[in-house]
Amino acid sequence: MLGGRRSETHTGRIAAERRNCGEPQNPGKGDETVRIYVSADMEGATGVVSALQTRSDHPAEYAFGCKMEFHDVMAVIEGAIEGGAKEILVNDSHARMINLDISGLPENVRLLSGTPKALGMVEGVEGYDGAFFTAYHAMSGTPLAVLDHTVSGATLYDVRLNGHLVGETGINGAVCAAFGVPVALVTGDAAVCREASGLLGENLVTCSVKEAHGNASADCFPPSRTRNLLREAAREATLRIASKRAPVQKISLPYELELTFKYSRQCDVVSYVPGVERIDGRTVRMRGSDMVEMRRWINVATGLAGSVAL
């Protein structure tokens, strides 16, 4: 499934004590300015198929990954501006989050760069009219998906939110929903587009730039073609945001988050955190009423698990 397609869903919830009531955070009456938030990963970028292309310890291959992440980001920026966006924040969301060259961005675009960030890939999303997830990848364990993993390939086997398997699209979409921000566009390989469409429904716009033949191989469109595909998808997504047709992820309270680690020793360490329930050899559970806190807990848990010597 190469190229763009669309899908949709609905829900919402908002600020602090009202975070889960389903009301939009920014009614925006009389304000025609469309503000777009872009969460930019790398594994789903045009032409990227190998982990070497996403890692800074392989400089030659990594340079290509950075170039392609920037290419896809610029294409969606162009489309968003064509669709009427006046303000755009790009959150560099891959690995150390210092992959994008700010010198090439338009003057009406800001870059959120570096790490740590409390909300990781969706840091700073609060207050925006809609979110784009660019160059995303499918959740861990997805067949025929380029570089599939969830949050941390070194520590997490899978993640369940309210009993459902989720990847980074589902986790980050839930945080956006906590702030009443719709996710209007997801780009990456065909697998993540299918995953996102199943989660967010028919009013989501998706754009596939490649189709996996395996975890580290794919049939890829060239940049000359994906630029046009991504630009048009972003333009349509921006129009859907402006007309209040972009989907907000549906999720009910309370939140129940289960993290299954790759190794029991990683689970040992995370299970020592107060409030965490260990439910089997490799899985812990956390419950709460605040998705923002759930997302922060994922950061803490993966950080602790990653510190374990194996």
N, C-alpha and C positions, 0 to 999 in steps of 0.2 A: 504494500500500500504506500507507494511513493506519492508525494504531492500533498496538497491541502485538502482538509475536510472539516466538517463542523459538528458540534454537539452542544448540550445544555442541561442545566439543573438550577436548583435554587435553595437559598437559605440565608441566614445572616445572624450576626450577633456582635455585640459591641463592647465599647470601652469599659475598663475596670469592672465595677460592680454590675454593669449592665452587659458585660461581655457576651453573655449567652442568650440574650432575649430575642435575637433575630431581627433587631431593628437596624437599618442602615446607619452607619456612623456619620456620613456626610450627606445630609439631605440635598444640599447644593441648590436650593431654590434661588433662581435668578443668576446663578453662577454658571456660565457656559464654558469655563475653562476646564479642559479635560486633562487630568494629571495621571500619567502612566508610570507604573513601577515595573521594572524589568529585573527578574532574577536570572542571572546568566551562568549556566553551568558549561561544561566543556565536552563531556563524553558524547553528547548528542549533536555536536556541531557538524557542519558539512565536511565530509571526507575523513573524519576521525574514526578510526577503527581499532587502534591498538592502545593499550595502557601506556606504552612508552611515549605516545604523543600527548599524554596528559600529565606527565611527571617531569618536574624541573631537573631531576638528576640525569635526565637524558636530553641534553640541551638542543641537539639538532632536531629531534623528533618533537620535543616540547614547543619549539619555536613555531612549528607547523600548527600544533594544537591551539596555541595562543592566536595565531593569525586567523584560523578558522572560527574560533569563538568570537573574535572581534568582527569578522565578516558577517556572521549571523546577527550579532547585536546591531551592527550598523544597518543591516537590511530591515530589521523590525523597527528601528528608530525612524528610518525614512518612511516606512509605511504608517507608523503612528502619527508622524507629522502630517502626512498626506490626509490622514483621517481626522485631523483637527486637534491633535494633542499639542498643548502649549508648554507643558512642563514634563520632563522625563527624568526619573532617577534610575540608574543602572546599579544593581548590587552585584559586584563580581563575586560569584558564589562557588567557585571551584577551588578545592584544596586550600592553599594558603591565601586565596582570594586576592592575588596580586598579578593577575594574568592579562588584564586589559590595559592598553596604552591610552592614557587620558588625553594625550596630545592630539589624537585623531577624532575626538568627539565634538559634535556641534556645540555652540555656545549655550543653547537652551537645555543641555543635558548635563546632569551631575553624576559623578561616579562615587559609589560607596565602596571603598577598597580596604583590604587588609583583614586581619583576624587577631584576636577573637571578636565575635559578635554574639550578643546574647541570643538572638533569634537566627543566627546563621544565615541560611540562604534567603530568608525573608526579613532580615533586619531592616527596619525603617519603612515597612509597608503600610503602617498605620496612617490613615488620612488620604490615601490615594484612591482614585476613582476606579481603577482596575489594575490587574497584574498580568504580566506576561511571564511565562516560564520558558526560557529559550535554551536550546542545546541540552535538554534534559534526557535522561536515560530511564529505562524500565526498572522495576523493583527487582530485588535479589531473587534469583531462581526462575526468572522468566525465560522460556525457551525462545531461541532465535531472536535475541535482543543484544544489541551492541553494548558491551561492558556493563551488563546489569549488576547492580548492587543497591543497597539501601543505606544511606548515610555514611557508613564506614565499612568498606570491603574487608578490612582487617579484623573487625570485631563482631559485626552483626550478621546473623544468619537470616533472620526475618523480623518484621515488626507487625504487630496487630494493634489496630485502634478500634475500640468497641467491638472486638471479635473479628474484624475484617483485616486481611492482609493488606498492607499499604506500602508504597514506596515513597520516595521523596516528593512526588507530585501530591500524593494523598496527605502526607504530613504537613507540607507547606501550604497546601490548599486549606487544610483545617485551621492553620494559624491565620491565614487571610480571612477565612470565614469568621474567626473570632473578632476581627476588626471590621467586619461588614464589607470586606473588599472582594469583589468578584474576580475569578481567574478567567480571563477572556481568551487567552491564547497559550497553547503548549506546542513547542517545536522540538524535534529530535528525530529518532528513528521511528519506523512504523510501529514497533512494539509499544513504545511509550505513548504514541498517539492513540493506540487502541486502549491502553490502560486509562489514559486521561478521559477519553470519551465515555468509557464505562462508568467512570467516577462522577463526571460532571454533566454528562448528557448532551443533548442535541444543539444547544446554543453555544457550546464551546467551539472555538475555531482551533483546528490543529493543522500543522504543516510538517509532513514527513520529508526529510532530506536524504534518507537512505533506508534500505531494507536489509536486515541482517541475514547472512547465510550461516552465521555462528556467532559465538561471543566476541570474536575479534576479527570478523570479516563481514563485509557488506557490499551490496550493490548501491553505489553512491551517485547522485546527481552532481555535476560540476558546479563550482561557485557561480558561474555565469547564469546558470539556471536557478539555483536555490535563492540567489539574491531576489529575483523577480517573484518567486513563489512566496518567500518569507515577507517581502514588502507588501504584497497583496493581502496575505493572511493578516498581517498586523494592521493594515488599513481597515479591513473588515472588522477585526476585533475591536478597534478603537471606535468605530461607528456603533457597534453593539454596546459598548460601554456608555457612549453618549446617549443612546436611546434606552438605557436601563434594561437591556436584554442579555447582558453577560451573566453567566451562572455563578452563584455563590454555593460552595460545597455544603451539602446537607450533612449535619452531624448532630447527634442528640447528647444530652447530658444524663448522668455524669460521664466524664471521660474515663476510659479504662485502657491503659497502654501496656502492652506486653512486649518485652524485648527478649529475643532468643539470640544468645551469643554463639560464636563458633566453638568456643571451648569452655568447659565447666570451670576452669580456673578463672576465667574472666568473669563468669557469673558469681563465683565466690566473692570477689572483691566488691562488685556492685551490690550484692545482697546485704552487705554490711551497712548500707546507707539507711538511716532511720526512715520509716514509712514505706520501705520497699518490701514486697512479699515475694519470696522465692517459691515458684510453683513446680519446678522440676529441676533437673540437673543443670540445664543451660538457660532457663527462662525466669525472668522476674516480672512482677506486675506492680504498677503504680496507678492509683485512682485519684481523681481530682475534678474540680469544676472549672478550671482555668486552662485553656489550651496553650496559652502563652507559657505558663509554668511547665506544662507537659513538654513543650518543645525545649525549654531550658534544661529540663531533666534529661532529655535525650543527649544533649551536649555533655552533661556531667557524666552520665553513664558510659558513653563511648570513650570519653577521656580517661575515666578510671580503668575501663577494660583495656584500653590501648596501652596503659602503663604497665600491664602485667607481663613479666618475662615468661615466655613459653618454652 
